[in-house]
């Protein structure tokens, strides 16, 4: 295609001010301050961690404070590199040891009560003292809760004792997944009904909030996940990475994500034999770690494709863009599980698009909003191995189709920047805190009219 323009070698830039670019113009909304509380924040990997980090990065300086732990609740280990990350952050990051208690398997209701009184309650009191201190010192008006189940109690306490407005940031799986007891479902509903506002990252999530949790639609703000165009962009393939994985001359299929069933990586492996019939030099590069890894490794042997699958494990944020740029197609054929666990959006699709890559996604959950079938990617039934193999094979073997999708995907990614999403978040916080936009034009209207987003060509 002669009009292809996907050879950019520099990150996408805009004229809107961010904490990274102090020379850019920004709306003069400086008085609002929000504290976002989450256990999932860099250097921890994950979609929600990326969303929260981008919100802080692209909001006016010091308007969004982060409270996150320096120890991981799952294994109790100190987060590697957290001090260096915080030192380099262009926004305020505050740390405490834990925000949610460590995972402890209890043997009875009495054991659970003992754990709550001796461990959980101490952590809660310590966390709330930290929150109260930050609220008073920084004059914070709004608390945003990043984890519905484990951190919403902070919002309720902050609303009652500190007079803060409260937002719950909902991604999807935390409300769609089945819970074992009615008590836990009722508690989720209680938290959501107590919040002053609820953010949904997709229309799918918004609808689930209304139909499954009974949230008033007027309370919900739709802020779809955006991609950081300064971090994800088209680059030359790194020769050292091609050498590292022995991928020279190969057609590369890439997946990035936590190794769990709903992502569909197992079905991608099952589809490989058919893909290899169409494209014998195909290789599957899988980035991430998780509970399903051993099962996935066994599948490669069972389906005779072990030599065509590379488990790269976790890669650093600095190298993630380079890995996206290695591939010929990005794949995550997500599906809804029996317990209704599913993808709330699928930010990785937009990250791949921003790197000029065609994608294949599952027709389930909020992924149908990230992947527009036939435009920036192809949608498949994540339970249908044949559909998965055919979609991947089409992109690998049909250059015209792939280039068309790559071009359209890049344009869609540019229109889905984290900067636009961050300003929607800022406007919501400003409204809740009673602050007004003094520029005469809201940040959202400026963004939509193209006054703040002007790509450098």
C-alpha positions in Angstrom: 0.0 0.0 0.0 1.7 3.2 -1.2 0.1 5.5 1.4 1.3 3.5 4.4 2.8 5.8 7.0 3.9 3.3 9.7 7.7 3.9 9.4 7.8 6.5 12.2 10.9 5.9 14.4 10.1 8.4 17.1 7.5 8.3 19.8 4.2 10.0 19.1 4.2 13.5 20.7 1.4 16.0 21.4 1.3 19.6 22.3 -0.6 19.0 25.6 1.4 19.6 28.8 2.3 16.6 31.0 4.5 16.2 33.9 7.1 14.8 31.5 7.0 17.9 29.2 6.8 21.1 31.3 6.8 23.3 28.2 3.4 22.1 27.0 0.2 24.0 27.5 -2.4 22.7 29.9 -5.8 23.8 31.3 -5.3 25.9 34.5 -6.8 23.3 36.8 -4.3 23.2 39.6 -6.3 23.1 42.9 -7.8 19.7 42.6 -5.9 16.8 44.3 -6.8 13.2 44.3 -5.2 10.2 46.1 -5.3 7.0 44.1 -4.9 3.9 46.3 -3.9 0.6 44.7 -1.8 -2.5 45.4 -1.2 -3.0 41.7 1.2 -0.3 40.6 4.6 -0.2 39.0 7.1 -1.8 39.3 4.3 -4.5 39.4 3.2 -5.4 35.9 -0.4 -5.5 34.8 -3.1 -3.7 32.8 -4.5 -1.8 35.7 -1.0 -0.8 36.9 -0.4 0.7 33.4 -3.8 2.6 33.5 -3.1 4.1 36.9 0.5 5.1 36.0 -0.7 6.8 32.9 -3.4 8.7 34.8 -0.7 10.1 37.1 1.8 10.8 34.3 -0.6 12.7 32.1 -2.5 14.8 34.6 -1.4 18.2 35.7 1.7 18.1 38.0 1.0 17.0 41.6 -2.8 16.7 41.0 -2.8 13.0 41.4 -1.0 11.3 44.2 -0.4 7.6 44.4 -0.5 5.4 47.5 0.9 1.9 46.8 2.8 -0.8 48.7 6.5 -1.6 48.6 5.9 -5.3 49.4 3.8 -7.6 47.2 0.7 -9.0 49.0 0.9 -12.3 47.0 4.3 -13.5 48.1 5.3 -11.0 50.7 8.5 -10.1 48.8 9.8 -6.6 48.5 9.1 -5.1 45.1 12.3 -5.1 43.1 13.1 -1.6 41.9 10.4 0.3 43.7 12.7 2.9 45.1 14.3 3.6 41.7 10.9 3.8 40.1 9.6 6.3 42.6 12.7 8.4 42.4 12.2 8.8 38.6 8.5 9.3 38.7 7.3 12.8 37.7 4.3 12.7 40.1 4.0 12.0 43.9 4.2 8.3 44.9 3.8 7.4 48.5 4.5 3.9 49.8 3.4 1.8 52.7 4.4 -1.8 53.4 1.1 -3.3 52.4 -2.4 -2.0 51.5 -4.1 -5.4 51.4 -3.3 -8.2 53.8 -1.1 -11.1 52.5 -2.9 -14.1 51.2 -3.3 -16.7 54.0 -5.3 -19.9 53.6 -7.5 -20.2 56.6 -8.7 -23.5 58.0 -11.9 -22.4 59.7 -14.1 -19.4 60.6 -12.2 -19.1 63.9 -8.9 -19.1 62.1 -10.2 -16.4 59.8 -11.2 -14.3 62.7 -7.8 -14.7 64.4 -6.1 -13.7 61.1 -8.3 -10.6 60.8 -7.7 -9.5 64.4 -4.0 -10.2 64.5 -2.9 -9.3 60.9 -5.6 -7.7 58.8 -6.8 -5.1 61.3 -3.3 -3.9 62.1 -2.6 -3.4 58.4 -5.9 -1.5 58.0 -5.1 0.8 60.9 -1.6 1.5 59.6 -2.9 2.2 56.1 -5.7 4.5 57.2 -3.3 6.5 59.4 -1.2 7.0 56.3 -4.2 8.0 54.2 -5.4 10.5 56.9 -1.9 12.0 57.0 -1.7 12.5 53.2 -5.3 13.9 53.0 -4.5 16.6 55.6 -1.0 17.4 54.5 -1.8 17.6 50.7 -5.3 19.0 51.0 -6.7 16.0 49.1 -10.4 16.2 48.3 -11.0 12.9 46.3 -10.0 9.3 47.0 -9.9 6.9 44.1 -9.9 3.2 44.9 -8.1 1.0 42.5 -9.2 -2.4 43.9 -12.9 -2.9 44.6 -12.7 -6.0 46.9 -9.6 -5.3 49.0 -9.4 -1.5 49.3 -12.9 -0.1 49.2 -13.1 -0.1 52.9 -10.6 2.8 52.8 -13.0 4.8 50.7 -15.8 4.3 53.1 -13.6 5.3 56.1 -12.2 8.3 54.2 -15.7 9.4 53.3 -17.0 9.1 56.8 -14.0 10.4 58.8 -12.1 12.6 56.4 -14.9 14.1 54.3 -13.5 12.9 51.0 -15.4 12.1 47.9 -14.8 8.6 46.7 -14.4 7.0 43.2 -14.2 3.3 42.4 -12.1 2.5 39.3 -13.6 -0.7 37.8 -12.0 -2.8 35.1 -14.4 -5.6 34.7 -13.3 -8.9 36.0 -13.7 -7.8 39.6 -17.5 -7.6 39.1 -18.2 -10.2 36.4 -16.4 -13.1 38.1 -18.5 -15.4 40.3 -17.8 -15.3 44.0 -18.4 -18.3 46.3 -20.7 -16.7 48.8 -23.6 -14.2 48.5 -21.9 -12.2 51.2 -19.0 -11.3 48.9 -21.3 -10.2 46.1 -23.3 -8.1 48.5 -20.1 -6.5 49.8 -19.1 -5.5 46.2 -22.5 -3.9 45.7 -22.3 -2.1 49.1 -18.9 -0.6 48.1 -20.1 0.5 44.7 -23.3 2.1 46.1 -21.3 3.9 48.7 -19.0 5.6 46.2 -19.7 9.0 44.9 -18.7 8.0 41.3 -17.7 4.8 39.5 -15.3 4.7 36.5 -15.9 1.9 33.9 -13.1 1.2 31.4 -15.5 -0.1 28.7 -19.1 -0.2 27.7 -19.0 -3.9 28.7 -17.9 -3.0 32.2 -20.5 -0.2 32.4 -23.3 -2.5 31.5 -22.1 -5.1 34.0 -22.1 -2.4 36.7 -25.7 -1.6 35.9 -27.2 -5.1 35.4 -25.1 -7.2 37.8 -24.3 -4.7 40.6 -27.3 -2.4 40.4 -25.3 0.8 40.1 -27.1 3.9 39.1 -26.1 4.8 35.5 -25.8 8.4 36.4 -23.1 7.5 38.8 -20.9 5.8 36.2 -18.3 7.7 34.1 -17.0 5.8 31.0 -13.2 6.3 30.6 -11.9 3.7 28.2 -8.3 2.6 28.6 -5.8 4.6 26.6 -2.3 3.9 25.3 0.8 5.9 26.2 2.0 7.0 22.8 5.3 8.3 24.2 6.1 4.8 25.3 4.6 2.6 22.5 5.6 3.5 19.0 7.2 2.0 15.8 10.9 1.1 16.0 13.3 -0.9 14.0 13.6 -4.6 15.1 16.4 -5.0 17.6 18.9 -7.4 16.2 20.1 -8.4 19.6 16.6 -9.5 20.6 16.2 -11.5 17.3 19.5 -13.2 18.2 18.5 -13.7 21.8 15.4 -15.7 20.8 16.8 -17.1 17.5 14.1 -15.4 15.5 16.0 -14.3 12.4 13.9 -14.9 9.3 10.9 -16.1 11.3 7.3 -15.0 11.2 6.7 -13.9 14.8 3.4 -14.3 16.7 3.5 -12.4 20.0 1.4 -12.5 23.2 1.9 -10.3 26.2 0.0 -10.8 29.5 -0.4 -12.8 32.7 -0.5 -16.5 32.0 -4.1 -17.2 32.9 -6.9 -19.1 31.1 -9.1 -16.2 30.1 -6.2 -14.7 27.9 -6.5 -17.7 25.5 -2.8 -18.5 25.2 -3.5 -22.2 25.6 -5.8 -22.1 22.6 -3.2 -20.2 20.6 -0.7 -23.1 21.3 -3.4 -25.6 20.2 -3.9 -23.6 17.0 -0.2 -23.7 16.1 -0.1 -27.0 14.2 -2.6 -25.6 11.7 -0.8 -22.3 11.6 2.5 -24.0 10.8 0.9 -25.8 7.8 0.3 -22.4 6.3 3.4 -20.7 7.7 6.1 -23.2 8.5 8.6 -20.6 9.8 6.1 -19.2 12.4 7.3 -18.8 16.0 5.2 -18.0 19.1 6.9 -15.6 21.5 5.0 -15.5 24.8 5.8 -12.7 27.3 4.5 -12.9 30.9 4.3 -15.2 33.9 1.4 -16.8 35.8 -0.4 -19.8 37.2 -0.9 -21.4 33.8 2.7 -21.6 32.7 3.2 -25.3 33.5 0.0 -26.2 31.7 1.1 -24.2 28.7 4.5 -25.8 28.6 2.9 -29.2 28.7 0.6 -28.2 25.8 3.6 -27.4 23.6 4.8 -31.0 24.0 1.3 -32.5 23.6 0.7 -30.7 20.3 4.3 -31.2 19.1 5.1 -27.5 18.8 7.7 -27.1 21.6 10.3 -25.9 19.2 8.0 -23.2 17.9 7.1 -21.6 21.3 9.4 -19.4 23.4 8.4 -18.6 27.0 10.3 -15.3 27.6 8.9 -14.6 31.1 8.6 -11.1 32.3 10.4 -8.3 30.4 11.3 -4.9 31.7 9.1 -1.9 30.7 12.1 -0.5 28.9 12.2 -3.5 26.6 8.4 -4.1 26.2 8.1 -1.8 23.2 11.0 -3.4 21.5 9.3 -6.8 21.9 6.1 -5.5 20.4 8.1 -4.3 17.4 9.6 -7.8 16.8 6.3 -9.4 15.8 4.3 -9.8 12.7 1.0 -10.2 14.6 -0.1 -9.7 18.2 -2.5 -12.4 19.6 -4.7 -12.6 22.7 -7.8 -14.7 21.8 -9.5 -14.0 25.1 -12.6 -15.9 26.2 -15.2 -15.9 29.0 -14.6 -18.7 31.5 -17.3 -20.7 33.2 -17.1 -18.5 36.3 -17.7 -15.4 34.0 -14.1 -14.3 34.4 -13.3 -12.3 31.2 -11.3 -9.3 29.9 -12.6 -5.9 30.9 -10.9 -4.2 27.9 -7.5 -5.4 26.7 -5.1 -2.5 26.7 -2.4 -4.7 25.1 -4.2 -4.5 21.8 -3.8 -0.8 21.6 -0.2 -1.0 22.7 0.4 -3.4 19.8 -1.5 -1.1 17.4 0.6 1.9 18.5 3.7 -0.1 17.5 2.1 -0.6 14.0 1.0 -4.2 14.6 -2.1 -6.1 13.5 -3.9 -7.9 16.3 -6.1 -10.9 16.9 -8.5 -10.7 19.9 -11.4 -12.7 21.3 -15.0 -11.8 20.8 -15.7 -11.6 24.6 -15.9 -9.1 27.4 -14.6 -5.6 26.6 -12.0 -6.7 24.1 -14.6 -6.1 21.3 -14.2 -2.4 22.1 -10.4 -2.5 21.9 -10.4 -4.5 18.7 -12.6 -3.3 15.9 -13.0 -6.3 13.6 -11.5 -5.8 10.2 -10.1 -2.4 11.2 -7.3 -2.6 13.7 -7.5 -6.4 14.0 -9.5 -9.5 13.7 -12.0 -10.9 16.2 -12.4 -14.6 16.8 -14.4 -17.0 19.0 -11.8 -17.6 21.7 -13.2 -21.1 22.2 -12.8 -22.1 18.5 -9.3 -23.3 17.7 -10.0 -23.3 14.0 -11.1 -19.6 14.0 -7.9 -18.7 15.9 -5.6 -20.5 13.5 -7.3 -19.1 10.4 -7.2 -15.5 11.7 -3.5 -15.7 12.6 -2.7 -17.4 9.3 -4.5 -14.8 7.3 -2.5 -12.0 8.8 0.8 -13.8 8.5 0.3 -14.8 4.8 -1.8 -11.9 3.4 0.5 -8.9 3.2 -2.1 -6.5 1.8 -4.6 -7.4 4.7 -1.9 -7.1 7.3 -0.6 -3.7 6.0 -4.2 -2.3 5.9 -4.8 -3.4 9.5 -1.5 -2.1 10.6 -2.2 1.4 9.2 -5.8 1.6 10.5 -4.6 0.2 13.9 -2.0 2.9 14.2 -4.6 5.6 13.6 -7.0 4.1 16.1 -4.2 4.0 18.7 -3.4 7.7 18.1 -7.0 8.5 18.7 -6.9 6.5 22.0 -4.1 8.2 23.8 -3.7 8.1 27.6 -3.6 11.9 27.7 -7.2 12.2 26.6 -8.3 9.6 29.2 -6.3 11.3 31.9 -8.1 14.6 31.3 -11.5 12.8 31.6 -10.4 11.5 34.9 -9.2 14.9 36.0 -12.6 16.5 35.0 -14.4 13.9 37.1 -12.3 14.6 40.1 -12.7 18.3 39.7 -16.4 18.0 39.5 -16.5 15.9 42.7 -14.3 18.3 44.6 -16.3 21.3 43.5 -13.5 22.8 41.4 -14.2 24.5 38.0 -12.4 24.7 34.8 -11.2 28.3 34.6 -10.0 28.2 31.0 -13.4 28.8 29.6 -13.3 25.4 27.9 -13.2 22.0 29.5 -10.2 19.8 28.9 -12.5 17.2 27.3 -13.9 19.7 24.8 -10.5 20.9 24.0 -9.3 17.4 23.4 -12.3 16.4 21.2 -11.9 19.6 19.2 -8.3 18.8 18.5 -6.8 21.8 20.3 -4.7 19.8 22.7 -3.8 16.8 20.6 -1.7 17.7 17.6 0.7 15.0 16.4 4.2 16.1 15.4 4.8 14.8 12.0 
